[in-house]
Amino acid sequence: MKENDIDFKIVSLPRERGFDSELLDYVGSLHANVIAAACSNDLKLVTNNHMQKNIENTYRIPFLTLNAEKLA
């Protein structure tokens, strides 16, 4: 992202509530333009429910997903 002059931040969420809620509230507070995530079926960390909740977020921020397995 640096090579393409894209403004970004890497942050740690407080883990006081669910990941989805904390992530969406954080990006909503920033008035973010887009949320991006890379997923891998091998990890099983990101479920279809997780992805759907983020795609349909209440802040109406576009959610870009990438298949990490096909990027390698």
Backbone as ProteinMPNN parsed JSONL, in Angstrom:
{"seq_chain_A": "MKENDIDFKIVSLPRERGFDSELLDYVGSLHANVIAAACSNDLKLVTNNHMQKNIENTYRIPFLTLNAEKLA", "coords_chain_A": {"N_chain_A": [[0.822, -1.19, 0.0], [2.002, 1.188, 0.663], [3.67, 1.62, -1.521], [1.827, 2.382, -3.42], [0.871, 4.726, -2.475], [-1.289, 4.684, -0.633], [-3.316, 5.563, 2.016], [-3.233, 4.103, 5.163], [-3.852, 2.218, 8.208], [-2.6, 0.155, 10.797], [-4.059, -1.409, 13.409], [-4.737, -2.418, 16.811], [-7.523, -3.935, 18.097], [-9.617, -3.487, 21.035], [-10.758, -5.875, 22.001], [-12.953, -6.179, 23.681], [-15.529, -6.55, 23.009], [-17.308, -8.305, 20.436], [-15.374, -9.173, 17.522], [-16.36, -8.324, 14.961], [-18.175, -6.218, 15.606], [-16.481, -4.376, 16.927], [-14.595, -3.834, 14.911], [-16.233, -2.688, 12.87], [-17.327, -0.463, 14.223], [-14.974, 0.955, 14.7], [-13.955, 1.547, 12.067], [-16.132, 2.964, 11.177], [-16.036, 5.211, 12.841], [-13.886, 6.478, 11.774], [-14.795, 7.28, 9.376], [-14.273, 5.743, 7.135], [-13.379, 4.886, 3.737], [-13.369, 2.413, 2.552], [-13.355, -1.06, 3.468], [-11.051, -3.635, 3.654], [-10.305, -7.086, 3.28], [-8.419, -10.059, 3.437], [-8.959, -13.439, 2.835], [-8.764, -16.894, 3.787], [-9.588, -20.172, 3.091], [-8.432, -22.27, 4.43], [-7.814, -21.465, 7.027], [-10.19, -21.091, 8.461], [-10.996, -19.021, 10.057], [-12.509, -16.931, 9.295], [-15.784, -16.825, 8.826], [-18.73, -17.491, 6.781], [-20.879, -16.116, 7.934], [-19.547, -14.116, 9.341], [-18.358, -12.673, 7.217], [-20.677, -11.849, 5.837], [-21.918, -10.184, 7.723], [-20.077, -8.082, 7.83], [-20.086, -7.2, 5.173], [-22.687, -6.246, 4.939], [-22.667, -3.963, 6.563], [-23.699, -1.471, 8.966], [-22.742, 1.061, 8.567], [-22.505, 1.358, 5.927], [-20.172, 1.102, 4.452], [-18.148, 0.203, 1.797], [-17.088, -3.18, 1.399], [-14.351, -4.97, 0.684], [-13.35, -8.104, -0.375], [-10.78, -10.517, -0.616], [-9.523, -13.463, -2.09], [-7.167, -15.029, -0.499], [-5.742, -17.322, -1.057], [-5.548, -17.443, -3.804], [-3.904, -15.361, -4.369], [-1.303, -15.964, -3.906]], "CA_chain_A": [[0.0, 0.0, 0.0], [2.897, 2.341, 0.661], [4.136, 1.824, -2.893], [0.757, 3.001, -4.19], [0.472, 5.933, -1.747], [-2.603, 4.471, -0.034], [-3.327, 5.835, 3.442], [-3.741, 2.96, 5.909], [-3.396, 2.065, 9.585], [-2.7, -1.157, 11.418], [-4.44, -1.15, 14.8], [-5.208, -3.529, 17.633], [-8.824, -3.647, 18.705], [-9.543, -3.795, 22.464], [-11.276, -7.226, 22.281], [-13.932, -6.133, 24.758], [-16.771, -7.035, 22.402], [-17.014, -9.147, 19.288], [-14.487, -8.599, 16.506], [-17.124, -7.62, 13.931], [-18.697, -4.953, 16.146], [-15.364, -3.464, 17.179], [-14.043, -3.423, 13.624], [-17.152, -1.785, 12.183], [-17.397, 0.805, 14.967], [-13.713, 1.657, 14.485], [-13.9, 2.123, 10.716], [-17.196, 3.952, 11.104], [-15.583, 6.432, 13.511], [-12.911, 7.112, 10.879], [-15.467, 7.592, 8.106], [-13.447, 5.044, 6.14], [-13.923, 4.769, 2.384], [-13.484, 1.0, 2.207], [-12.769, -2.052, 4.362], [-10.508, -4.713, 2.838], [-9.887, -8.261, 4.034], [-7.997, -11.237, 2.683], [-9.468, -14.627, 3.516], [-8.253, -18.193, 3.374], [-10.46, -21.256, 3.542], [-7.674, -23.16, 5.308], [-7.77, -20.988, 8.409], [-11.53, -21.193, 9.051], [-11.189, -17.935, 11.019], [-13.52, -16.033, 8.76], [-16.924, -17.624, 8.386], [-19.673, -16.802, 5.909], [-21.644, -15.174, 8.767], [-18.643, -12.991, 9.6], [-18.248, -11.892, 5.989], [-21.973, -11.246, 5.535], [-22.128, -9.079, 8.673], [-19.224, -6.973, 7.419], [-20.561, -6.704, 3.879], [-23.941, -5.52, 5.176], [-22.436, -3.115, 7.733], [-24.627, -0.354, 9.156], [-22.109, 2.304, 8.125], [-22.581, 1.321, 4.46], [-18.815, 1.219, 3.919], [-17.877, -0.946, 0.922], [-16.239, -4.206, 1.997], [-13.658, -5.698, -0.364], [-12.745, -9.358, 0.069], [-9.834, -11.139, -1.542], [-9.2, -14.841, -1.823], [-5.713, -15.021, -0.273], [-5.152, -18.509, -1.66], [-5.292, -17.181, -5.223], [-2.935, -14.276, -4.491], [0.054, -16.513, -3.757]], "C_chain_A": [[0.867, 1.255, 0.0], [3.35, 2.668, -0.758], [3.108, 2.544, -3.753], [0.176, 4.231, -3.502], [-0.965, 5.84, -1.202], [-2.488, 4.676, 1.47], [-3.94, 4.639, 4.174], [-3.186, 2.984, 7.324], [-3.523, 0.604, 9.975], [-2.95, -0.897, 12.893], [-4.788, -2.462, 15.501], [-6.527, -3.119, 18.27], [-8.807, -4.114, 20.153], [-10.025, -5.193, 22.863], [-12.225, -7.256, 23.469], [-15.286, -6.653, 24.299], [-16.384, -7.938, 21.234], [-16.186, -8.412, 18.24], [-15.258, -7.778, 15.48], [-17.594, -6.253, 14.413], [-17.586, -3.938, 16.356], [-14.761, -2.947, 15.878], [-14.947, -2.397, 12.944], [-17.285, -0.45, 12.905], [-16.124, 1.625, 14.754], [-13.678, 2.316, 13.107], [-15.0, 3.154, 10.515], [-16.784, 5.269, 11.73], [-14.569, 7.195, 12.665], [-13.541, 7.637, 9.598], [-14.666, 7.003, 6.953], [-14.169, 4.947, 4.799], [-14.161, 3.325, 1.983], [-12.848, 0.154, 3.31], [-12.271, -3.174, 3.453], [-10.051, -5.858, 3.735], [-9.476, -9.364, 3.081], [-8.395, -12.464, 3.49], [-8.837, -15.887, 2.954], [-9.179, -19.269, 3.915], [-9.75, -22.192, 4.505], [-7.758, -22.749, 6.769], [-9.087, -21.142, 9.147], [-11.774, -20.122, 10.112], [-12.304, -16.994, 10.579], [-14.65, -16.88, 8.188], [-17.801, -16.82, 7.438], [-20.495, -15.784, 6.689], [-20.827, -13.924, 9.053], [-18.58, -12.085, 8.373], [-19.554, -11.169, 5.686], [-22.245, -10.049, 6.444], [-21.305, -7.858, 8.267], [-19.668, -6.371, 6.092], [-21.804, -5.837, 4.053], [-23.825, -4.556, 6.351], [-23.353, -1.897, 7.753], [-24.055, 0.982, 8.708], [-22.104, 2.432, 6.601], [-21.222, 1.59, 3.804], [-18.572, 0.001, 3.024], [-16.851, -1.884, 1.556], [-15.663, -5.065, 0.884], [-13.051, -6.965, 0.227], [-11.884, -9.935, -1.033], [-9.6, -12.572, -1.134], [-7.678, -14.952, -1.722], [-5.037, -16.214, -0.916], [-4.787, -18.265, -3.125], [-4.288, -16.056, -5.435], [-1.503, -14.786, -4.455], [0.626, -16.967, -5.079]], "O_chain_A": [[0.501, 2.267, -0.598], [3.407, 3.833, -1.151], [3.466, 3.236, -4.705], [-0.882, 4.724, -3.892], [-1.744, 6.789, -1.298], [-1.663, 4.041, 2.126], [-5.045, 4.209, 3.841], [-2.201, 3.662, 7.615], [-4.438, -0.093, 9.538], [-2.148, -0.241, 13.556], [-5.09, -3.47, 14.862], [-6.62, -2.07, 18.907], [-8.066, -5.038, 20.488], [-9.722, -5.649, 23.966], [-12.292, -8.255, 24.185], [-16.085, -7.135, 25.102], [-15.212, -8.286, 21.088], [-16.284, -7.194, 18.091], [-14.86, -6.659, 15.158], [-17.431, -5.252, 13.717], [-17.734, -2.768, 16.003], [-14.453, -1.761, 15.759], [-14.474, -1.353, 12.494], [-17.35, 0.594, 12.256], [-16.185, 2.849, 14.64], [-13.402, 3.511, 12.995], [-14.822, 4.113, 9.764], [-17.134, 6.334, 11.221], [-14.409, 8.406, 12.816], [-12.9, 8.352, 8.828], [-14.413, 7.659, 5.943], [-15.398, 4.929, 4.735], [-15.043, 3.035, 1.174], [-11.925, 0.596, 3.994], [-13.003, -3.617, 2.568], [-9.485, -5.637, 4.806], [-10.108, -9.576, 2.046], [-8.183, -12.51, 4.702], [-8.429, -15.934, 1.793], [-9.512, -19.257, 5.1], [-10.403, -22.845, 5.32], [-7.771, -23.604, 7.654], [-9.084, -21.31, 10.367], [-12.645, -20.28, 10.968], [-12.953, -16.347, 11.402], [-14.476, -17.566, 7.182], [-17.633, -15.607, 7.308], [-20.785, -14.704, 6.175], [-21.347, -12.808, 9.014], [-18.733, -10.869, 8.486], [-19.537, -9.995, 5.316], [-22.744, -9.02, 5.988], [-21.785, -6.728, 8.353], [-19.625, -5.153, 5.917], [-21.95, -4.813, 3.386], [-24.803, -4.353, 7.07], [-23.732, -1.364, 6.71], [-24.804, 1.935, 8.493], [-21.746, 3.476, 6.055], [-21.137, 2.218, 2.749], [-18.777, -1.129, 3.467], [-15.879, -1.442, 2.168], [-16.391, -5.8, 0.217], [-12.32, -6.905, 1.216], [-12.212, -9.855, -2.217], [-9.49, -12.867, 0.056], [-6.983, -14.967, -2.739], [-3.866, -16.129, -1.286], [-3.813, -18.831, -3.623], [-3.862, -15.817, -6.565], [-0.59, -14.108, -4.926], [1.757, -17.452, -5.128]]}, "name": "protein", "num_of_chains": 1, "seq": "MKENDIDFKIVSLPRERGFDSELLDYVGSLHANVIAAACSNDLKLVTNNHMQKNIENTYRIPFLTLNAEKLA"}
